[in-house]
């Protein structure tokens, strides 16, 4: 596989549009706001942007419930605004990826409104409908990720419909060829506009088990991880039948054939299954998705052993494909809070960016990571996320990572002229873009320096990866191309450590990368707290 594709080793900057910049004073970010800040994004040195959904939607799940796949919601602007965004991004050398939510849509979508009316209309079989059991209960035991059973009664049809997420997000029936074709047609609409790639939300949820078999129970000690609250009854099952069905592979191949008609367009799949790494390996390759990422580095486990084990497991399974890694996004607690145990210092935030950018694969950086933003504490009365409202107070939802970007230290943080849709904490205003710009040692400027430095080293962009044996809290790895071999060593703790170089390994120091760095002394690497050392091997 060649290394010439733009997406291979790319740094992709995720924009959550309603929290990026508001230009019309309604408290919600919009597409013109993204256009206004594209020069800032270009200054970071990223290769692409991924824009979370901006399509027409009732916003029950803030855009991940789409009512019209081909139109922009007025909250965010117009199709013309998107065209201007695309043109300016391309003029700056930035690729544009858009979110595509294919497995489900909004209950306000015309397809669903027609489907629910009767059992014999033209869209009758476009969603997952099922008769009740004899006692009137749902057809099986499937649970919704957002809490409760995954079936909602529809009196017009006297049937249940499936919703793996909110009840207002009915699942499309991908067993129906007409649904698959309509989905591909919607994707083609945006590819024809010139988008460079797709981020595919919950892509392993497109198909369900046609026999509607019950999911088996999961033992209590196994109800952990995978991005949802451990007190969520969704965690009580092995989700063998409501997602990740073998028929999905054929659809991915159809999607890839469509993408291959557009020069260098790429697809990144979000994958959350019972064995997400195995599913990622299966879904990614020459005939399926270009890249895949899962929730494995979006969990609470922050140790060198866990990170190494996760990457090595995927490397062993996906010898033919290309991974993508992220440590933060719009669905999980921000990494500096989740992994920092209260340590949100400058060096830790910078180190996390360097760490994820040193793994083999492409990278998604979430807006605000370049500032070292910690998780915001959103009080219940200000909460917007339906997921958080259901599971409060044990799980506070996703609003804490979705608060608006702090552009300045003003009351509204330069985000809006009026009250914002979520509150902006004082701690974020104190480390705003404006506050960090003049400081060459700020997280923002260190990240800029590091990303520029990374571009000069092909080994970090698309080289092979091998880990060295090292005790906690040291993560040590090498990246190799035919022309370059680099050593990367991370001290993941808040205390200084030393690591002896492996026997026979010859290294030389590299030019400055801007990060808080360890030093080489004889055959030992001295690593201050939260530091990084890069060296040339040979």
C-alpha positions in Angstrom: 0.0 0.0 0.0 1.4 3.4 -1.0 2.0 6.3 1.4 0.9 9.0 -1.0 -2.7 9.3 0.0 -3.4 12.6 1.9 -5.2 10.7 4.7 -2.4 8.3 5.5 -0.8 9.7 8.6 -3.0 12.9 8.5 -3.9 14.9 11.5 -7.7 15.5 11.3 -9.1 18.3 13.4 -12.6 17.6 14.6 -15.0 20.5 14.7 -18.2 20.3 16.8 -20.0 23.1 14.9 -22.5 24.3 17.5 -19.6 25.0 19.8 -17.0 26.4 17.5 -18.0 30.0 16.7 -21.4 31.8 16.6 -21.7 34.6 14.1 -25.3 35.5 14.4 -25.7 35.8 18.2 -28.1 32.9 18.8 -25.6 31.2 21.1 -25.0 28.3 18.7 -22.0 28.0 16.4 -22.5 27.9 12.7 -20.8 27.2 9.3 -19.9 30.9 8.8 -18.1 30.7 12.1 -16.0 27.8 10.8 -15.2 29.8 7.7 -14.1 32.7 9.9 -11.7 30.5 11.8 -10.2 28.4 9.0 -7.1 30.5 9.0 -6.6 29.7 12.7 -7.1 26.0 11.9 -4.5 26.2 9.1 -2.1 27.8 11.5 -2.2 24.6 13.6 -0.7 22.6 10.8 -3.4 20.0 10.6 -4.2 18.3 7.3 -8.0 18.1 7.4 -11.1 19.0 9.3 -13.9 16.7 10.3 -17.2 18.5 10.8 -19.8 16.9 13.1 -23.4 16.9 11.6 -24.7 20.2 10.3 -27.7 18.8 8.4 -31.4 19.5 8.9 -32.4 18.1 12.2 -34.8 18.6 15.2 -31.6 18.4 17.3 -32.8 15.8 19.7 -29.3 14.4 19.6 -27.7 17.7 18.4 -27.5 16.8 14.7 -26.9 13.1 14.9 -30.7 12.7 14.2 -30.9 13.8 10.6 -34.2 14.8 9.0 -32.7 15.7 5.6 -29.4 14.3 4.5 -29.0 16.9 1.7 -29.7 20.2 3.4 -28.1 22.3 6.0 -30.1 23.1 9.2 -30.9 26.8 9.4 -29.3 26.8 12.8 -25.9 26.3 11.1 -26.5 28.3 7.9 -27.1 27.3 4.3 -25.8 25.0 1.6 -24.1 28.1 0.1 -22.3 28.6 3.4 -21.0 25.1 3.2 -19.9 25.6 -0.4 -17.9 28.7 0.8 -16.4 26.7 3.7 -15.3 24.0 1.3 -13.8 26.5 -1.2 -11.9 28.4 1.5 -10.6 25.2 3.2 -9.3 23.9 -0.1 -7.6 27.2 -0.8 -5.8 26.8 2.5 -4.7 23.3 1.6 -7.2 21.8 4.2 -9.2 18.7 3.3 -12.8 18.5 4.4 -14.5 15.4 5.9 -18.1 15.4 6.9 -20.0 13.2 9.4 -22.4 10.7 7.8 -25.0 9.1 10.1 -26.2 6.2 8.0 -27.6 3.6 10.4 -30.4 5.7 11.7 -32.1 9.1 11.1 -34.6 11.4 12.8 -38.2 10.4 13.4 -38.9 13.7 11.5 -37.4 12.4 8.3 -40.0 12.1 5.5 -39.0 8.4 5.0 -40.0 7.5 8.6 -43.1 9.6 8.6 -44.3 7.7 5.6 -43.1 4.3 6.9 -45.0 4.6 10.2 -48.4 5.3 8.6 -49.1 1.7 7.5 -47.7 -1.7 6.7 -48.2 -1.5 3.0 -46.9 2.0 1.9 -43.8 2.5 -0.3 -41.5 3.0 2.7 -43.1 0.3 4.9 -40.0 -1.8 5.0 -37.4 1.0 5.2 -37.2 0.7 9.0 -36.9 -2.2 11.4 -40.5 -3.0 12.3 -41.5 -6.0 14.4 -44.7 -7.4 15.8 -45.1 -7.6 19.6 -44.9 -10.9 21.5 -48.2 -12.4 22.5 -48.2 -10.5 25.8 -47.6 -7.2 24.0 -44.0 -6.8 25.0 -41.2 -5.9 22.5 -40.0 -8.7 20.1 -36.7 -9.2 21.9 -34.5 -8.0 24.7 -32.3 -5.4 22.8 -31.4 -2.3 24.8 -30.8 1.3 23.6 -27.4 2.8 24.3 -29.2 5.9 25.7 -31.1 3.9 28.3 -34.1 1.5 28.3 -35.4 -0.9 25.7 -34.5 -0.4 22.1 -38.1 -0.6 20.8 -40.8 2.0 20.6 -44.5 1.2 20.0 -46.1 2.8 16.9 -50.0 2.7 17.2 -50.6 3.4 13.5 -48.9 0.1 12.5 -49.5 -1.7 15.8 -45.8 -2.7 15.7 -42.5 -1.8 17.4 -39.7 0.0 15.6 -36.0 -0.4 16.6 -33.9 2.5 17.9 -30.4 1.6 19.0 -30.0 5.2 20.3 -32.9 7.7 21.1 -36.5 6.7 20.5 -36.5 9.7 18.0 -33.7 8.0 16.1 -35.3 5.0 14.3 -32.9 2.5 12.7 -33.1 2.1 9.0 -33.5 -1.4 7.6 -30.3 -2.1 5.6 -31.6 -5.5 4.6 -33.8 -3.6 2.1 -31.8 -2.9 -1.1 -33.7 0.3 -1.7 -32.5 1.7 1.7 -28.9 0.9 0.8 -29.2 2.6 -2.6 -30.9 5.7 -1.1 -28.1 5.9 1.5 -25.4 5.7 -1.2 -27.2 8.4 -3.2 -27.1 10.7 -0.2 -23.4 10.1 0.2 -22.9 10.8 -3.5 -24.6 14.2 -3.2 -21.8 15.4 -0.9 -19.0 13.7 -2.8 -20.2 15.5 -5.9 -19.9 18.8 -4.0 -16.2 18.0 -3.5 -15.9 16.8 0.1 -12.6 14.9 0.6 -13.9 12.3 3.0 -16.5 10.9 5.3 -16.5 10.2 9.0 -19.0 7.3 9.4 -20.9 7.4 12.7 -21.7 4.1 14.3 -21.0 2.4 11.0 -21.2 -1.2 12.4 -24.9 -0.5 13.4 -26.3 -0.5 9.9 -27.5 -4.1 9.9 -29.4 -6.0 12.6 -30.0 -9.7 13.0 -32.9 -10.6 10.7 -34.1 -13.3 13.1 -34.2 -10.7 15.9 -32.5 -13.1 18.3 -32.1 -12.1 22.0 -28.7 -10.8 23.0 -27.1 -13.0 25.7 -26.5 -11.6 29.2 -23.1 -10.2 30.2 -21.6 -11.1 33.6 -21.4 -8.1 36.0 -17.6 -8.0 36.0 -17.6 -7.6 32.2 -19.8 -4.5 32.2 -17.1 -2.0 31.6 -15.7 0.4 29.0 -16.6 0.9 25.4 -17.7 4.5 25.9 -20.9 4.2 27.8 -21.8 4.6 31.5 -21.2 1.4 33.5 -24.6 1.8 35.2 -26.3 1.7 31.8 -28.4 -1.4 31.3 -26.9 -1.5 27.8 -23.8 -2.9 29.4 -25.7 -5.9 30.7 -25.7 -7.6 27.3 -23.3 -8.9 24.7 -24.4 -7.0 21.7 -24.1 -9.9 19.2 -27.4 -9.3 17.3 -28.3 -5.6 17.2 -25.2 -4.5 15.4 -22.0 -5.8 13.6 -23.7 -8.3 11.3 -21.9 -10.0 8.5 -24.1 -8.4 5.9 -22.5 -5.1 6.7 -19.3 -6.1 5.0 -21.1 -6.1 1.6 -22.5 -2.7 2.2 -19.0 -1.3 3.1 -17.7 -2.8 -0.2 -20.6 -1.0 -2.1 -19.7 2.2 -0.3 -16.0 1.8 -1.2 -16.8 1.3 -4.9 -18.7 4.6 -4.8 -15.8 6.4 -3.0 -13.3 5.0 -5.5 -15.0 7.0 -8.2 -13.8 10.2 -6.5 -10.0 10.7 -6.5 -8.5 10.2 -3.1 -11.8 10.5 -1.2 -11.5 8.6 2.1 -13.8 7.1 4.7 -13.1 6.9 8.4 -15.4 4.5 10.3 -16.4 4.8 14.0 -16.6 1.3 15.3 -18.0 0.1 18.7 -18.6 -3.6 18.9 -18.0 -6.4 21.4 -14.5 -6.7 20.0 -13.9 -3.3 18.4 -10.3 -3.9 17.4 -11.2 -7.2 15.6 -14.1 -5.4 13.9 -11.9 -2.5 12.9 -9.4 -5.0 11.3 -12.3 -6.6 9.4 -13.8 -3.3 8.2 -10.7 -1.6 7.0 -8.8 -2.4 3.8 -8.4 -2.0 0.1 -12.0 -3.0 -0.6 -13.7 -1.6 2.5 -13.0 1.5 4.7 -9.8 3.5 4.3 -9.5 4.0 8.1 -11.2 2.9 11.3 -11.2 4.0 14.9 -12.8 2.8 18.0 -13.2 3.7 21.7 -10.1 1.8 23.0 -8.1 5.0 23.7 -11.2 6.9 24.8 -11.6 4.9 28.0 -10.4 5.6 31.5 -7.4 3.3 31.3 -4.2 5.3 31.0 -1.1 3.2 31.3 1.8 2.3 29.1 0.8 -1.4 29.3 -2.7 -0.7 28.1 -1.7 1.7 25.3 0.9 -0.7 24.0 -1.4 -3.7 24.3 -4.2 -1.9 22.4 -2.0 -0.8 19.6 -0.2 -4.2 19.3 -3.5 -6.1 19.2 -4.8 -3.9 16.3 -1.4 -4.1 14.5 -1.5 -7.9 14.7 -5.1 -8.1 13.4 -5.0 -5.3 10.8 -1.8 -6.1 8.8 -3.5 -4.9 5.6 -5.2 -1.7 6.8 -4.8 1.8 8.2 -5.8 2.8 11.8 -6.8 6.1 13.1 -6.4 7.1 16.8 -8.1 9.6 19.1 -7.9 10.3 22.8 -10.7 12.9 22.9 -13.9 13.6 21.0 -17.4 15.0 21.4 -18.7 11.8 23.2 -16.2 11.3 26.0 -14.6 13.2 28.9 -11.7 15.3 27.7 -8.4 13.4 27.9 -6.5 15.8 30.2 -9.2 15.3 32.8 -10.0 11.7 32.1 -6.3 10.6 32.3 -4.8 13.4 34.4 -6.1 12.6 37.8 -6.4 16.3 38.4 -3.2 17.1 36.6 -4.2 19.4 33.7 -0.8 21.0 33.4 0.7 22.4 30.2 3.2 19.6 29.7 0.6 16.8 30.1 -1.7 18.4 27.5 1.1 18.7 25.0 2.4 15.2 25.7 -1.0 13.7 24.9 -1.0 15.3 21.5 2.5 14.0 20.8 1.6 10.6 22.0 -1.4 10.1 19.8 0.5 11.6 16.9 3.3 9.1 17.4 1.2 5.9 16.9 1.0 4.3 13.5 -2.0 5.7 11.7 -3.9 8.9 11.2 -5.0 11.1 14.1 -8.2 12.9 15.2 -7.6 15.9 17.4 -10.8 17.4 18.9 -11.3 21.1 19.1 -9.7 22.5 22.2 -7.1 19.7 22.6 -4.6 22.2 21.2 -5.4 24.5 24.2 -5.3 21.7 26.8 -8.9 22.3 27.7 -10.1 20.2 30.7 -13.6 18.8 31.1 -16.1 21.4 32.0 -18.4 20.8 35.0 -21.9 21.6 33.7 -24.6 21.8 36.4 -27.7 19.8 35.9 -29.9 22.9 35.4 -27.7 23.8 32.4 -27.5 20.3 31.0 -28.5 19.7 27.4 -27.5 16.2 26.6 -30.4 13.7 26.8 -28.0 10.9 27.6 -26.7 12.8 30.7 -30.2 13.7 31.9 -31.2 10.1 32.0 -28.1 8.9 33.9 -27.4 11.9 36.2 -25.7 12.1 38.6 -23.6 8.9 38.2 -22.9 9.9 34.5 -23.2 13.5 33.6 -23.4 13.0 29.9 -21.3 14.6 27.1 -21.9 18.3 27.7 -18.7 18.7 29.6 -16.6 18.1 26.5 -18.9 20.1 24.2 -18.8 23.6 25.8 -17.9 26.4 23.4 -14.4 27.1 22.2 -12.8 29.9 24.3 -11.4 32.4 21.8 -10.8 35.1 24.3 -11.1 35.9 28.0 -14.4 37.8 27.7 -17.6 36.7 29.5 -18.7 35.0 26.3 -15.1 33.9 25.5 -15.4 35.4 22.0 -17.7 32.6 21.0 -20.9 34.6 20.7 -22.4 38.0 21.2 -25.1 36.5 23.5 -25.5 33.7 26.0 -24.1 30.4 24.7 -26.0 27.2 24.4 -23.7 25.7 27.1 -21.9 27.7 29.8 -18.2 28.4 29.4 -16.2 27.8 32.5 -13.8 30.4 33.9 -11.0 27.9 33.6 -11.4 27.8 29.8 -11.4 31.5 29.4 -8.1 31.7 31.3 -6.5 29.5 28.7 -8.3 30.9 25.6 -6.7 31.2 22.2 -6.1 34.9 22.8 -4.4 34.2 26.1 -2.1 31.5 24.6 -1.2 33.2 21.3 1.6 35.5 22.6 3.2 32.8 24.8 5.7 30.7 22.8 5.6 28.0 25.5 1.8 27.7 25.6 0.1 24.5 24.8 -1.2 26.1 21.6 2.2 27.1 20.3 3.9 23.9 21.4 1.3 21.9 19.5 1.8 24.1 16.5 5.6 23.6 16.7 5.2 19.8 17.2 2.8 19.3 14.3 5.2 21.3 12.0 8.1 19.2 13.3 6.1 15.9 12.7 5.6 16.8 9.0 9.4 16.7 8.6 9.6 13.1 9.8 8.0 10.6 7.4 8.6 7.8 10.0 6.0 9.5 12.3 3.5 9.9 9.5 3.5 6.5 7.9 6.3 4.3 9.3 6.0 0.9 10.9 5.7 0.7 14.7 7.4 -1.6 17.2 7.3 -1.2 21.0 10.2 -1.7 23.4 9.9 -3.5 26.7 9.8 -0.8 29.4 8.4 -0.6 33.0 5.5 1.6 33.9 5.1 4.5 33.4 7.4 4.5 30.4 6.0 3.9 26.9 8.8 3.4 24.4 8.4 2.8 20.7 10.1 3.1 17.3 8.8 4.2 14.0 10.6 3.1 10.8 10.5 3.8 7.1 13.2 2.7 4.7 14.9 6.1 5.1 14.3 7.0 8.7 14.1 5.3 12.1 13.0 7.2 15.2 12.8 6.4 18.9 9.9 7.9 21.0 9.9 7.6 24.8 7.1 8.9 27.0 7.0 9.3 30.8 3.2 9.0 31.5 3.6 9.9 35.2 3.8 13.1 37.2 7.2 12.0 38.6 10.6 11.9 37.0 11.9 8.5 35.8 14.9 7.0 34.0 14.9 4.3 31.3 18.0 2.4 30.1 18.4 2.1 26.4 18.1 -1.5 25.1 21.4 -3.2 24.4 22.8 -2.4 21.0 20.4 0.5 20.3 22.3 3.5 19.0 20.5 6.8 19.0 21.2 10.5 18.3 19.3 13.5 19.5 17.0 15.3 17.1 16.3 18.9 16.4 13.9 20.6 18.8 10.3 19.6 18.6 9.0 22.2 21.1 7.8 19.6 23.7 9.0 19.3 27.3 11.8 16.9 26.6 13.8 14.2 28.3 17.6 14.0 27.8 20.1 11.3 26.9 23.0 10.8 29.3 25.3 8.0 28.3 23.0 4.9 27.8 20.1 6.3 29.9 17.1 8.4 29.1 16.2 10.9 31.9 12.6 11.8 31.7 11.1 14.6 33.8 7.4 14.3 34.6 5.1 14.2 31.6 8.0 14.5 29.2 8.9 13.1 25.8 12.1 12.1 24.1 12.5 11.7 20.4 15.8 10.5 19.0 17.2 9.2 15.7 18.1 5.5 15.7 21.4 4.6 14.0 
